Each structure stands twice: as structure tokens, then as C-alpha cells.
């Protein structure tokens, strides 16, 4: 399976990987990215994560990016190469915890997608698979003229949409799907997440959300992740508990199921 997958994703020199986008901030993109990299590596694939743009980070005195999301990736699996690779895995990092267009402006810096694309290409040359996590929702501004959607289009990767399973998520999900399809961006499927403990009165809503999103959005639901305590600690026991749900999602992706054709 590994060799078949590798030859498929590298055919024609195309960038090999998936782009993980969310319907909004705190949808669970970081956990899904980290868990997918972990699952791929468990199955013998040299997969690495990438946080395309980090806010609420910055840089150390030595020039290494500070990235809370990257720390989550590291807690899930071991993949780090040299220092240059770390800079490629987090090519842009800004200190302020806000939208990239504002965070970069506050620092008097540019949020240019050129370095992000170059870093992605270098990672794709060195590794079998890159799981790239976006920033916020798909229309988050990166500058006064560029949004995250522009970066997604340039990267050209099949997209995994992470949807926080709460009251109101159906509207967010359908709107996001429509925006992606209008730009001819292939959607591989969606992952539903629960980022907080559900209330008993919410159970019927959480059970129906995946069904109605699948029907109205005409999109595959790759899987659903229940709330599991301990996400902030990033312990092995937490990741092992998440493995139970992520293994089927990773297997589905590795089977090479058809992306949307636009």
C-alpha cells in the first residue's frame, strides 16, 4: 500500500499531501493534523506536518519559529529532522494571536505566501506526504488583498475540512463547502470534531449534524472525533485514545478514494 500511495502522490511532480482547513477558528484542525501525521507514520509512511502560517507565536533569538501548534504535532509523533526542516514546517510565525493580516501589520512585516509555497515544495521533495494545516477559516485574510483561499488554491492539495460539531455548524460547513467549490478546490472529505464535553440535551443535534452536512453538502464524512479529555497535555494516552477513531480515517485517505472532480 505504501509504495502504491507514494507513486500516486508524486506523479507529475505535484505536491504530495493534504490541506487541513477548518470551518472556523478552534475547529480542531491542529489535533486532526497531528493525529493524521501520527497515523501515517504508524503505517510506514514518511509523513510530516506543516503549519502554513502561525499566529500567537513569533521567533526565538536563534531564529527558530515559536509555534504552539507545532508543539502539538511533536507530542503526537517523532518526525523532526534538522533545523532547516523546522523552519520549513513553520515558514511564517507572527507574535500576535490574531488574523495573519493584522499580526503581520503589527510587526511591520509581510505575510507573503511565496515562502510558504517554497517551503511546501522542499518538504514534498524530502518526504512521502505533507499534512498542511491552514489558519482559521478559508476566508481568513493574509493581507489586504490575499486570503487563505488564495494559498489553498496555489498549493493545489486535496482538502480535508474539519467541522466543529456544535449547534450552528451546519451553516458554517455548507457556506465553506460552497466557497471551496466555487474556486474548484477538491474536497477529500470532512472530519467532525467535538472540542468540549457534550451536554445531554445536545446529543440529538450532534448525531444529526454529520448526516445533514453529508446530504446538503454532498460531501463524504471521513469520521467523527468525540471529545477526549487531555488534549492540552498531549500525553501518549491521549493520542492512543484518539488513534481508535483516526485509524479508519487515515486508512480511507490511503485507499486513494476519489476527490471531487470540478
N, C-alpha and C positions, 0 to 999 in steps of 0.2 A: 504493500500500500504506500509506503513512504516514497519509493523510487518513482512510482506512477504519479504521485502527487507532485514531487519535485519537478519532473519533466513537464508537467502540465503548466505549473505556475511560472516557469521561466521561459516558456515557448515565446519566440519572437522578441526576447529581451524586455518583456513587460515587467513592471514592478510586481513582485510576488507578495501578496499579503491580503489583509482585510483592514478596512477602516471602521473603527467603532465610534459611532455617533450616538448622541442622546437626544431625547425629546426636550430636555431642559437640563439645567444645572442640577447636580446631585441625583441624577437618574440611576447611577450605579455603573457608569462607564469604566471607571478605574478598576473596580472589582472584576467586571467581566473581562477586561483586557488582561489583567494579571492571571485570572483563572484560565483563560484560553491559552496563554503562553505556557502556563504550567502543564495543562493537558497535552498540548502538542509535544512538549519536551518529554513527558512521560511516555508518549507513543513513539519516541525516537526521532522526532523532527527538530532540527535546529531552529527553533523559533525564538524571536526576541521581541520585546515591547518597544514602543516609541510613543512618547508624549509630544505631540507635534508642537504645541505651544503651552508653556506652563505660566500661570499667574499665581501670585502668592508665593513666589519662590525667590528668584534672583541668582546671584553667583557668589561663590566663595572667593577669598583673596587669591586663591590659586587659579581662578577662572573656571572652576567646575560648576555646573548648574545645580542649584538647590531646587529640589522637586519633591514635594510630599507625595505626589502620585508615583514617581519613580521608586520611592521607598516602599510603597505598597507592592509594586512589581517584585522588588528584591525580596520581600518577605514571603512571596509565593513560590519562587523558584530561583535557581542559580543559573545565570546566563552572562554575567559581566565579563567582558574581555579587557581591553586596555582603556586608558583614559580618553583616547580619541573616540572610542565607541560610546562612552558615556555621553560625550558632547553630541554625538550623532543621535543618540536615543532621546536626548532633550535638547534640540538645537536652539530653542529660544526660551528664555525664562525671565520673567519680569517680577519685580518685588510686590507690587500692589495686588491685592486679591480682588480684581475686578476684570471687566472685559479687556481683551488684549489691546483694543484701540485706545482705551483710556490709560491702561497700565503703561504702555509704551510711551504715550504722550507725556505722562507724568515724569518719566525718566529721560525725556528728550531723545528717545531712541525710535528707530523704525521697526515696525512689525512686518518684515518683508518675507514673503513666502518662498523666495528663491533659495535661501539657505536650508529651509525645511525640505524642499524637494531634492536638493543636492544630498542632504543627509540621508534621506529615504533611499535614494539610489545606491549610496555606498553600503547601507545596511543590507539591501537586497542582493548586492554582489557577494557579500560575505556570508549570508545566512539563507536557509531554505525558505523562511517565512517571517514576515514582519507584521505584527499586530499594532496598528497605529491608532492611538486614542485621540479623538478630537477635543475641542474645548467648548464647553457649554452646548447650546443647541446649534443647528445647522446654519442659522442666520446670524450668529454672533458676529459683530463687526471686528475685523482685524485692523482696519484703518478706516479713514473716512470714505474710502472707495472700494475696499475689498472686504468680503465676509468669509466666514468659514466655508461656505458653499463653494466659493471660488477655489479654495485649497483642495477641497474634496474632489472637484472636477479635474483639477490638474494632476492629482495623484492617481486617479483612474482605477482605484481599487474597488472591488465589490464591498458593499456597505452592510454592516450589522447594526441594526437600530436597537438601542437599549431604551426601554419604556418603563418608567417607574409606575408600578401598578397601584394606583390610587384613584379615588373619585376625581373625575375630570381628565384622566389621562387619554381617554378615547379621542377627545377633541384635539389634544396636543399631538397624538400619534397620527391621526388622519391628516391633519394640516402638514405635518412634517413629511409624510409619505407623498402627499401631493406636490410639495415643493421639490422633493428629490426627483420625482418622475418628470416634472416639468423641465428639469435640467438633464434628463436622460442618464441619471446616475443609477447603476444597477444595485438593487437591494437584495442581498442574500437571504435576509430574514430578520426577525425581531427576537429579542430576549426580554422577557418580562421580569422585573425585579421588585422585591419588597424590601425597602430600606429602613423600615421601622416596624415594630410589632403590630400586627393587625388587631383590630377590635372585633369582637364577636358580631357587631352589627354591620361590619364591612364585608363579611365573608361572602355574601351572595354577589356583591359588587366585584370583588377581586376574582371570583370564579368566572364571572361573565365577561370581564374586560378582554381577556385574550380571544374569546370566541367572537365578540363583535368587531374587534380590531381585525382579526383574520378575515371576517366576512366583508366588512365595509372597505377595508384597506386592501383586500385581495393580496395578502402578504403571508408568507409562512411564519408561524411562531416556532422558533427553534427550541424553545424551552422556557420554563419559569423557575425563578430562583426565590425560594421563601426567605423570610428574614431569619438570619442565623446570628445569634449574639457573638461578639468578639471580633467584629470586622476591624475595629480600631487597633486591636492588639496585634493582629496579623500572625497569630500563632499557627503552628503546624496543624493543631487540632481543628482550627477554624477552616483552613484550606482543605483539610481532609474531608470535613463535613460538606464543603462546597463541591468537592470532587464528585460526590454522588450524583449531583444534578448536572455538572458541567461535562461529564464524560460523554453523555449522549449527544450534547450539543456539538462538542468537538468532533465526534465521530461523524455526525451529519455533515459538517463542513468538509471533513476529509474525504467523504464519499464523492465530493465534487458535484453535489446537486446543482441543478441549473439555476443560474441567476436570472433575474428578469431580463428580458430582451426588449429593448425600446426601439 
